[in-house]
Amino acid sequence: MDERGFTTRALGRRHEDLGDAAPVAPPIHPAATFAFEDAEVLADLIRRGKDVGYVYTRWHNPTRDALERLVADLESGERAVSFSSGMAAIVTTLSALAGAGDHVVSSPALYGGSFSTMSKLLPRWGVEVTFAGSHRAPDMLEAIRPETRLVYTETIGNPLLPVPDLEALGAACRERGVPLVVDNTFASPYLCRPLETGAAIVVHSTTKYIGGHSDLTGGIAVGDGDLLHEVRETSVDIGGTANAWESWLAMRGLETLALRMDRHVENARALASLLENHPAVERVWYPGLASHPDHDVAERILEAPGGMISFELAGGLESGRRFQESLEVALVGPSLGSTKTLVVHPPTVTHTQMTREQREAAGITDGFVRVSTGIEDVEDILEDFRRALEKA
């Protein structure tokens, strides 16, 4: 692996040889198909399989390949496969590793789309899923059976932001020969690299922090070469591969990932402190606060506690509505990882796949609010939240 610093590597190298010159920005290759002067060369590529050469963009594309090499390096992985969305990356990875008659262990603290995949889609395919008692390593490991084909968790869980001990979980899964798959979206490779702690595959929604500007939809899986070969073969057959333009946008986003994440964290720390001491707020979840249940674990496995904050308003659903309607700097909308602060109400937006009983059991109450802290001037964010909380 390249020993240079994170951002130096994220900026990439020479992208295309033009003789004495090379473009500073990577080129975009929008071609859907590739032509050959020698028909036998094309026939040979087809015979050798879909993992060799440029024939058709669903199989390979130079721009997408450049993104995959870049993220694989930043995540300390052997190879990567990119997708048209984060959910395409998750579903394809799961379907490549587990089939009818197999068993999957999952953390209960998941993004709504991932929860729906685990609770509805995989069982439809004959895969049994056990949601562990908690995201903590002992509970996850206790659920493993002889027929378990993978264990699945999130670096920072959505939306209560639990932080599993990936060192303990990764080591134990390696010892048992069960691949650990980690959704690293909330942390990004800048704050955590789960492959270095024993995970077999890392998945991301590149829509979020990697892209960083709310202008692309994409996903990526990174990890062990043999497992990623299976993921790639499945991705080609399912067809949810990334296109060239959004691959290029993701590479552009990676160039400033470290700079943005530092600002996200700085602003989130200040906002979490304000929220924790405000009378309109019942409780705050932020891994950087000593009050967070997994604060000690977060201090150990994360470079910094991230830009995501969740909190519960004392006034419940109506208070949450008034709070959101009173914001002027922060935007009310789904997703996360943007340069702009985004506020969402998980019970009615991101976790509607769960029943009310499931949400309440997971701690997602009617007054629950999730914040993706942006990179605005911190005093503007703080004043915006102070004003909105007074009206909540």
C-alpha positions as CSV (number, residue, x, y, z in Angstrom):
1,M,0.0,0.0,0.0
2,D,1.1,3.5,-0.7
3,E,2.7,5.1,2.4
4,R,1.7,8.6,1.5
5,G,-0.9,10.5,3.6
6,F,-4.6,10.1,3.1
7,T,-5.4,13.2,1.2
8,T,-2.3,12.9,-1.0
9,R,-3.5,9.4,-2.1
10,A,-7.1,10.7,-2.4
11,L,-5.9,13.2,-5.0
12,G,-4.8,10.4,-7.3
13,R,-1.9,10.3,-9.8
14,R,-1.4,11.0,-13.5
15,H,-4.7,10.1,-15.0
16,E,-4.0,9.7,-18.7
17,D,-0.9,9.8,-20.9
18,L,-1.0,12.6,-23.5
19,G,2.6,12.6,-24.3
20,D,4.4,15.4,-22.5
21,A,1.1,16.5,-20.7
22,A,-1.4,14.9,-18.5
23,P,-4.8,16.2,-17.4
24,V,-5.0,17.3,-13.8
25,A,-8.6,16.1,-13.5
26,P,-9.4,12.4,-14.4
27,P,-11.1,11.9,-17.7
28,I,-14.7,10.7,-18.0
29,H,-15.4,7.8,-20.3
30,P,-19.1,7.8,-21.1
31,A,-18.9,4.9,-23.6
32,A,-21.5,2.2,-23.1
33,T,-19.6,-0.2,-25.3
34,F,-16.1,-0.6,-26.8
35,A,-15.2,-1.5,-30.4
36,F,-12.3,-3.7,-31.6
37,E,-10.4,-3.8,-34.9
38,D,-9.6,-7.5,-34.3
39,A,-12.8,-9.6,-33.8
40,E,-10.7,-12.4,-32.2
41,V,-9.5,-10.1,-29.5
42,L,-13.1,-9.4,-28.5
43,A,-14.0,-13.1,-28.7
44,D,-11.0,-13.9,-26.4
45,L,-12.1,-11.3,-23.8
46,I,-15.6,-12.8,-23.8
47,R,-14.1,-16.3,-23.3
48,R,-11.9,-15.1,-20.4
49,G,-14.9,-13.8,-18.5
50,K,-16.4,-10.5,-17.3
51,D,-13.6,-9.6,-15.0
52,V,-11.1,-8.9,-17.9
53,G,-10.8,-6.0,-20.3
54,Y,-13.2,-3.3,-21.6
55,V,-16.1,-4.7,-23.6
56,Y,-19.3,-3.3,-22.1
57,T,-19.7,-0.6,-19.4
58,R,-21.8,-2.9,-17.2
59,W,-18.7,-5.1,-17.0
60,H,-15.9,-2.5,-16.9
61,N,-15.5,1.2,-17.5
62,P,-12.2,3.1,-17.2
63,T,-13.7,5.9,-15.0
64,R,-15.4,3.4,-12.7
65,D,-12.2,1.4,-12.5
66,A,-10.3,4.5,-11.4
67,L,-12.7,5.2,-8.6
68,E,-12.5,1.5,-7.5
69,R,-8.7,1.6,-7.3
70,L,-8.8,4.9,-5.3
71,V,-11.3,3.7,-2.7
72,A,-9.6,0.3,-2.4
73,D,-6.4,2.0,-1.5
74,L,-8.0,4.4,1.0
75,E,-9.8,1.6,2.7
76,S,-6.8,-0.7,2.7
77,G,-8.6,-3.2,0.5
78,E,-7.4,-5.5,-2.2
79,R,-10.1,-4.5,-4.7
80,A,-13.4,-2.6,-5.0
81,V,-16.6,-2.8,-6.9
82,S,-18.8,0.3,-7.5
83,F,-22.5,0.5,-7.8
84,S,-25.4,2.7,-8.8
85,S,-26.4,3.3,-5.1
86,G,-25.5,2.4,-1.6
87,M,-28.4,-0.1,-1.4
88,A,-27.2,-1.7,-4.7
89,A,-23.8,-2.3,-3.0
90,I,-25.4,-3.7,0.1
91,V,-28.0,-6.0,-1.6
92,T,-25.5,-7.3,-4.2
93,T,-22.9,-8.0,-1.6
94,L,-25.3,-9.9,0.6
95,S,-26.7,-11.9,-2.3
96,A,-23.2,-12.8,-3.5
97,L,-22.2,-14.2,-0.1
98,A,-25.5,-15.9,1.1
99,G,-28.1,-18.0,-0.7
100,A,-31.1,-20.2,0.1
101,G,-30.5,-22.2,3.3
102,D,-27.8,-19.9,4.6
103,H,-27.9,-17.8,7.7
104,V,-27.0,-14.1,8.3
105,V,-26.4,-12.3,11.6
106,S,-27.1,-8.6,11.6
107,S,-26.8,-5.8,14.1
108,P,-30.3,-4.5,15.0
109,A,-29.0,-0.9,14.6
110,L,-29.4,-0.4,10.8
111,Y,-30.4,2.1,8.2
112,G,-34.1,1.5,7.2
113,G,-33.3,0.3,3.7
114,S,-30.8,-2.3,5.2
115,F,-33.3,-3.3,7.8
116,S,-35.9,-3.9,5.1
117,T,-33.4,-6.0,3.1
118,M,-32.6,-8.1,6.1
119,S,-36.2,-8.5,7.3
120,K,-38.0,-8.9,4.0
121,L,-35.8,-9.4,0.9
122,L,-33.3,-12.0,2.2
123,P,-36.0,-14.2,3.8
124,R,-37.9,-14.1,0.4
125,W,-34.7,-15.6,-1.1
126,G,-34.5,-18.4,1.5
127,V,-31.9,-16.7,3.7
128,E,-32.6,-16.7,7.4
129,V,-31.6,-13.5,9.2
130,T,-31.0,-13.2,13.0
131,F,-31.0,-9.7,14.5
132,A,-28.6,-9.9,17.4
133,G,-29.7,-8.7,20.8
134,S,-27.5,-5.6,20.3
135,H,-24.7,-4.2,18.2
136,R,-22.1,-5.2,20.8
137,A,-19.6,-8.0,19.9
138,P,-20.8,-10.6,22.5
139,D,-24.4,-10.4,21.3
140,M,-23.4,-10.5,17.7
141,L,-21.1,-13.5,18.1
142,E,-23.6,-15.4,20.2
143,A,-26.0,-15.4,17.2
144,I,-23.5,-17.2,14.9
145,R,-24.4,-20.7,13.8
146,P,-22.6,-23.3,11.7
147,E,-24.6,-22.2,8.6
148,T,-23.9,-18.5,9.2
149,R,-22.4,-17.1,6.0
150,L,-21.7,-13.5,7.1
151,V,-22.1,-11.0,10.0
152,Y,-23.3,-7.5,9.2
153,T,-23.0,-4.2,11.1
154,E,-22.5,-0.5,10.7
155,T,-19.4,1.4,11.9
156,I,-21.7,4.1,13.3
157,G,-25.3,2.8,13.4
158,N,-28.2,4.6,12.0
159,P,-29.9,6.5,13.6
160,L,-28.9,6.2,17.3
161,L,-25.2,6.1,16.4
162,P,-24.1,3.0,18.3
163,V,-20.4,2.1,17.7
164,P,-19.6,-1.6,17.7
165,D,-16.2,-2.8,18.8
166,L,-15.0,-3.7,15.4
167,E,-11.6,-4.9,16.8
168,A,-13.2,-7.6,18.9
169,L,-15.9,-8.4,16.4
170,G,-13.5,-8.5,13.4
171,A,-10.9,-10.7,15.2
172,A,-13.6,-13.2,16.4
173,C,-15.2,-13.4,12.9
174,R,-11.8,-14.0,11.3
175,E,-11.1,-16.8,13.8
176,R,-14.4,-18.4,13.1
177,G,-14.1,-18.1,9.3
178,V,-17.2,-15.9,9.0
179,P,-16.9,-12.8,6.8
180,L,-17.7,-9.5,8.6
181,V,-19.4,-7.0,6.4
182,V,-19.4,-3.4,7.6
183,D,-21.3,-0.4,6.3
184,N,-18.8,2.4,6.8
185,T,-20.9,5.2,5.3
186,F,-21.3,7.3,8.5
187,A,-17.5,7.2,9.3
188,S,-16.0,7.3,5.8
189,P,-12.5,5.8,5.2
190,Y,-11.0,8.9,6.7
191,L,-12.4,8.2,10.2
192,C,-12.3,4.4,10.2
193,R,-11.0,1.5,8.1
194,P,-12.8,-1.6,9.2
195,L,-10.7,-3.9,7.0
196,E,-7.7,-3.1,9.2
197,T,-9.6,-4.4,12.2
198,G,-10.7,-7.7,10.7
199,A,-13.7,-7.0,8.4
200,A,-13.8,-8.9,5.2
201,I,-15.9,-6.4,3.2
202,V,-16.7,-2.7,3.7
203,V,-19.6,-1.1,1.9
204,H,-20.4,2.6,1.4
205,S,-23.1,4.8,0.0
206,T,-20.8,7.1,-2.0
207,T,-23.8,9.4,-2.2
208,K,-22.9,10.5,1.4
209,Y,-19.5,11.7,2.7
210,I,-17.4,10.3,-0.2
211,G,-19.4,12.4,-2.7
212,G,-20.1,15.0,-0.2
213,H,-22.1,17.5,-2.2
214,S,-25.6,15.9,-2.6
215,D,-25.1,15.7,-6.3
216,L,-24.5,11.9,-7.0
217,T,-26.0,8.6,-6.1
218,G,-23.6,5.6,-5.8
219,G,-22.2,2.8,-3.7
220,I,-19.1,0.8,-3.4
221,A,-17.9,-2.4,-1.8
222,V,-14.2,-3.0,-0.9
223,G,-12.3,-5.9,0.6
224,D,-10.7,-9.3,0.1
225,G,-10.0,-10.1,-3.5
226,D,-11.7,-13.5,-3.7
227,L,-14.9,-12.3,-2.0
228,L,-15.0,-9.2,-4.2
229,H,-14.6,-11.4,-7.3
230,E,-17.9,-13.0,-6.3
231,V,-19.5,-9.6,-5.6
232,R,-18.3,-8.3,-8.9
233,E,-19.7,-11.3,-10.8
234,T,-23.0,-10.8,-9.1
235,S,-23.0,-7.1,-9.8
236,V,-22.6,-7.7,-13.5
237,D,-25.5,-10.1,-13.6
238,I,-27.8,-8.0,-11.4
239,G,-26.8,-4.8,-13.3
240,G,-26.6,-2.2,-10.6
241,T,-23.2,-0.9,-11.6
242,A,-22.1,2.7,-11.3
243,N,-22.0,5.0,-14.4
244,A,-19.0,7.0,-15.5
245,W,-20.3,10.4,-14.6
246,E,-21.2,9.6,-11.0
247,S,-17.9,7.7,-10.6
248,W,-16.1,10.9,-11.6
249,L,-18.1,12.9,-9.1
250,A,-17.2,10.5,-6.4
251,M,-13.5,10.8,-7.2
252,R,-13.9,14.6,-7.1
253,G,-15.5,14.3,-3.7
254,L,-12.7,12.1,-2.4
255,E,-10.2,14.9,-3.0
256,T,-11.7,17.1,-0.2
257,L,-13.0,14.3,2.0
258,A,-10.4,14.8,4.8
259,L,-10.9,18.6,4.8
260,R,-14.7,18.3,4.9
261,M,-14.7,15.6,7.6
262,D,-12.5,17.7,9.8
263,R,-15.0,20.6,9.5
264,H,-18.0,18.2,9.9
265,V,-16.5,16.9,13.2
266,E,-15.6,20.4,14.5
267,N,-19.1,21.6,13.9
268,A,-20.8,18.5,15.3
269,R,-18.8,18.6,18.5
270,A,-20.0,22.2,19.1
271,L,-23.6,21.4,18.2
272,A,-23.7,18.3,20.3
273,S,-22.6,20.3,23.3
274,L,-25.3,22.9,22.7
275,L,-28.0,20.2,22.4
276,E,-26.9,18.3,25.5
277,N,-27.3,21.4,27.6
278,H,-30.6,22.7,26.2
279,P,-33.8,22.3,28.2
280,A,-35.9,21.4,25.1
281,V,-33.8,18.4,24.4
282,E,-34.4,15.1,26.3
283,R,-31.3,13.2,25.2
284,V,-28.4,13.5,22.8
285,W,-26.6,10.7,21.0
286,Y,-23.1,11.6,19.7
287,P,-20.1,9.3,20.0
288,G,-17.9,12.3,20.9
289,L,-19.9,13.0,24.1
290,A,-18.9,11.2,27.3
291,S,-22.6,10.4,27.8
292,H,-22.7,8.2,24.7
293,P,-22.9,4.5,25.7
294,D,-20.1,3.6,23.3
295,H,-17.9,6.7,23.8
296,D,-14.9,4.6,25.0
297,V,-15.2,2.3,22.0
298,A,-15.5,5.2,19.6
299,E,-12.4,6.8,21.1
300,R,-10.5,3.6,20.3
301,I,-11.7,2.7,16.8
302,L,-12.6,6.1,15.2
303,E,-10.1,8.8,14.3
304,A,-12.9,11.3,15.3
305,P,-16.6,10.9,16.3
306,G,-18.0,12.0,13.0
307,G,-20.5,14.5,11.8
308,M,-23.8,12.8,12.7
309,I,-25.9,13.7,15.8
310,S,-29.2,12.4,17.0
311,F,-31.4,13.8,19.7
312,E,-34.8,13.5,21.3
313,L,-37.0,16.6,21.8
314,A,-39.0,16.6,25.0
315,G,-42.2,17.7,23.3
316,G,-42.5,14.7,21.0
317,L,-43.9,14.7,17.4
318,E,-45.4,18.2,17.5
319,S,-42.3,19.7,18.9
320,G,-40.3,18.0,16.2
321,R,-42.5,19.5,13.5
322,R,-42.2,23.1,15.0
323,F,-38.4,22.7,15.3
324,Q,-37.9,21.7,11.7
325,E,-40.2,24.4,10.4
326,S,-38.2,27.0,12.3
327,L,-34.8,26.2,10.9
328,E,-33.3,28.8,8.5
329,V,-29.7,27.7,7.9
330,A,-30.1,23.9,8.2
331,L,-32.2,22.2,5.5
332,V,-35.0,19.6,6.2
333,G,-34.4,16.6,4.0
334,P,-33.2,13.0,3.9
335,S,-29.7,11.7,3.3
336,L,-26.5,12.9,5.0
337,G,-22.8,13.7,4.4
338,S,-23.5,16.9,2.5
339,T,-21.7,20.2,2.8
340,K,-25.0,21.6,4.0
341,T,-26.5,20.7,7.4
342,L,-29.4,18.3,6.9
343,V,-32.1,17.6,9.5
344,V,-34.5,14.6,9.2
345,H,-37.2,13.0,11.3
346,P,-36.4,9.2,11.2
347,P,-39.9,8.0,12.3
348,T,-41.5,9.5,9.3
349,V,-38.7,9.5,6.7
350,T,-35.7,7.2,7.0
351,H,-37.1,4.3,9.2
352,T,-40.7,4.0,7.9
353,Q,-39.8,0.4,6.9
354,M,-40.0,-0.4,10.6
355,T,-43.3,-0.8,12.5
356,R,-44.0,1.7,15.3
357,E,-43.3,-1.1,17.8
358,Q,-40.0,-1.9,16.2
359,R,-39.0,1.8,16.1
360,E,-39.9,2.3,19.8
361,A,-37.9,-0.8,20.7
362,A,-34.9,0.6,18.9
363,G,-35.3,3.9,20.7
364,I,-36.6,5.9,17.7
365,T,-39.4,8.0,19.4
366,D,-41.8,10.5,18.0
367,G,-39.5,13.3,19.0
368,F,-36.4,11.8,17.5
369,V,-34.3,14.0,15.2
370,R,-31.2,13.2,13.2
371,V,-28.7,15.8,12.1
372,S,-26.0,15.6,9.5
373,T,-23.8,18.5,10.4
374,G,-22.6,20.5,7.5
375,I,-19.5,22.7,7.0
376,E,-21.3,26.1,7.4
377,D,-19.7,28.6,9.9
378,V,-20.3,27.0,13.2
379,E,-21.9,30.1,14.9
380,D,-24.5,30.2,12.2
381,I,-25.4,26.6,12.8
382,L,-25.5,27.1,16.6
383,E,-27.7,30.2,16.3
384,D,-30.0,28.5,13.9
385,F,-30.6,25.6,16.3
386,R,-30.9,27.8,19.3
387,R,-33.7,29.8,17.6
388,A,-35.5,26.7,16.4
389,L,-35.3,25.0,19.8
390,E,-36.9,28.0,21.4
391,K,-39.9,27.5,19.1
392,A,-40.0,23.7,19.5
